[in-house]
Amino acid sequence: MTAPTSQQPPAAPLQVVDLFAGPGGLDVAARDLKVPVFTGIEWDADACKTRVAAKLPTTPGDVRHYKPADFPTANVLAGGPPCQTYTVAGGGAGRRALEEVLSLAKRMAAREDVTEHLENLDDERTGLVLEPLRWALAAIDEGRPYKAIVLEQVPAVLPVWEVVGEALDDEGYSVAYEVLHTEEYGVPQTRRRAILIARLRTGTGEVVAAMPKATHRRYRKGVPRTEGDPNLLPWVRMGDVLDRQEPFVVVSNYGTGGDPKARGLRTSAEPSATVTGKISRNRVVKPDGTELSPSRITIREAGLLQTFPADHPWSGNGIAQQIGNAIPPRLAAHVLAAALDLTDDVLAGAIAAGDGSTTAELISPHP
Ligand SMILES: C[S@@+](CC[C@H](N)C(=O)[O-])C[C@H]1O[C@@H](n2cnc3c(N)ncnc32)[C@H](O)[C@@H]1O
């Protein structure tokens, strides 16, 4: 007679469904981490063209028209909803939208059907930030909760992640949320993003969600990159990742604090300012202010500053906007690795696959 075995059935392989998948910032990271993406749902035809050219699995369409049961093998949920209505910096519309969304999130968590309210918000994009919560709750109610959830948005959305986090905590998840600084993860760019990581608590072993640990120092204007915590690497400079052969300065199209004369400046020995869809409006000059060619940040360069691979096949129209919308793959790799409890070796392998900045740093002409 064979002895009864107490062995658990093997865990299902990880598989991601990515909502609002854009040109694939998160999916490129998942690919480098060797975590399959089942699909990325995206409605913009141009972003879909880029995804298809990059061979990223894609479901073209509106996230609101799908549900977890449409992708039953996916057990990891990721989402970077559009952020436009919250980036109305400090404006009344943004604040009003936020208060409304917080109240709707609580009602959704109590299983109230708020579909009609979401459809009738002043700006329909506002409610999209709650789509990942709808998916997470639906999967729980179907008895197949996602093992891990990763969300990304602009810092103004952190209060929404707090309410979403409380709801997920009540449903059996360990949750962490925080605003992360991309340059602290080796991205040659300063950009702040509100990240939420949720991990399903299981019967066996302790599961604790935590933000990824910083690998690089935080950038502070005027503070040398060699100063600071000796256990961290210096932040990565634009000059480390761009092919330009001489030092340069990027002059922002916008004036700091609304003063058009006080334009932001970043030298090639600093990280880039936040890459947005308007990056090509910035001028690139020599340190003495004289002309340099190319005189603008090119599409390829914008992709590199976001840590996309140099050969990411940008396609369709509005490419600068596609790039500016994305989560930098390098940050996404750190966040996914933390959410999925992947080993440091797997993360290191993904980073090595993703870019060559460590080598570039050694040969950079930019002091
Ligand atoms: C902030 S971007 C996300 C980028 C993506 N996480 C990445 O890393 O590349 C938001 C994306 O959501 C898409 N989007 C907006 N509303 C949508 C909807 N209802 N259904 C599907 N995609 C939508 C936009 O076209 C945009 O590409």
The ligand as an SDF file (V2000), in Angstrom:
LIG
                    3D

 27 29  0  0  0  0  0  0  0  0999 V2000
   -0.3490   55.5110  -18.0720 C   0  0  0  0  0  0  0  0  0  0  0  0
   -0.5320   54.6150  -19.5430 S   0  0  0  0  0  0  0  0  0  0  0  0
    0.0150   53.0230  -19.0350 C   0  0  0  0  0  0  0  0  0  0  0  0
    1.3030   52.6090  -19.6280 C   0  0  0  0  0  0  0  0  0  0  0  0
    1.7420   51.2010  -19.3530 C   0  0  0  0  0  0  0  0  0  0  0  0
    1.5750   50.8090  -17.9810 N   0  0  0  0  0  0  0  0  0  0  0  0
    3.2080   51.0550  -19.7320 C   0  0  0  0  0  0  0  0  0  0  0  0
    4.0380   50.8810  -18.8820 O   0  0  0  0  0  0  0  0  0  0  0  0
    3.5200   51.1480  -20.9210 O   0  0  0  0  0  0  0  0  0  0  0  0
   -2.2520   54.4280  -19.6650 C   0  0  0  0  0  0  0  0  0  0  0  0
   -2.7020   53.7000  -20.9320 C   0  0  0  0  0  0  0  0  0  0  0  0
   -4.0770   53.3800  -20.8040 O   0  0  0  0  0  0  0  0  0  0  0  0
   -4.6780   53.4550  -22.0900 C   0  0  0  0  0  0  0  0  0  0  0  0
   -6.1440   53.5400  -21.8580 N   0  0  0  0  0  0  0  0  0  0  0  0
   -6.8370   54.5950  -21.4010 C   0  0  0  0  0  0  0  0  0  0  0  0
   -8.1250   54.2680  -21.2250 N   0  0  0  0  0  0  0  0  0  0  0  0
   -8.2580   52.9540  -21.5860 C   0  0  0  0  0  0  0  0  0  0  0  0
   -9.3370   52.0290  -21.5880 C   0  0  0  0  0  0  0  0  0  0  0  0
  -10.5470   52.3880  -21.1800 N   0  0  0  0  0  0  0  0  0  0  0  0
   -9.0890   50.7690  -21.9880 N   0  0  0  0  0  0  0  0  0  0  0  0
   -7.8470   50.3920  -22.4010 C   0  0  0  0  0  0  0  0  0  0  0  0
   -6.7860   51.2190  -22.4040 N   0  0  0  0  0  0  0  0  0  0  0  0
   -6.9940   52.4870  -21.9910 C   0  0  0  0  0  0  0  0  0  0  0  0
   -4.0240   54.6690  -22.7160 C   0  0  0  0  0  0  0  0  0  0  0  0
   -4.1260   54.6030  -24.1160 O   0  0  0  0  0  0  0  0  0  0  0  0
   -2.5820   54.5300  -22.2020 C   0  0  0  0  0  0  0  0  0  0  0  0
   -1.7960   53.8200  -23.1200 O   0  0  0  0  0  0  0  0  0  0  0  0
  1  2  1  0
  2  3  1  0
  2 10  1  0
  3  4  1  0
  4  5  1  0
  5  6  1  0
  5  7  1  0
  7  8  2  0
  7  9  1  0
 10 11  1  0
 11 12  1  0
 11 26  1  0
 12 13  1  0
 13 14  1  0
 13 24  1  0
 14 15  1  0
 14 23  1  0
 15 16  2  0
 16 17  1  0
 17 18  1  0
 17 23  2  0
 18 19  1  0
 18 20  2  0
 20 21  1  0
 21 22  2  0
 22 23  1  0
 24 25  1  0
 24 26  1  0
 26 27  1  0
M  CHG  2   2   1   9  -1
M  END
$$$$
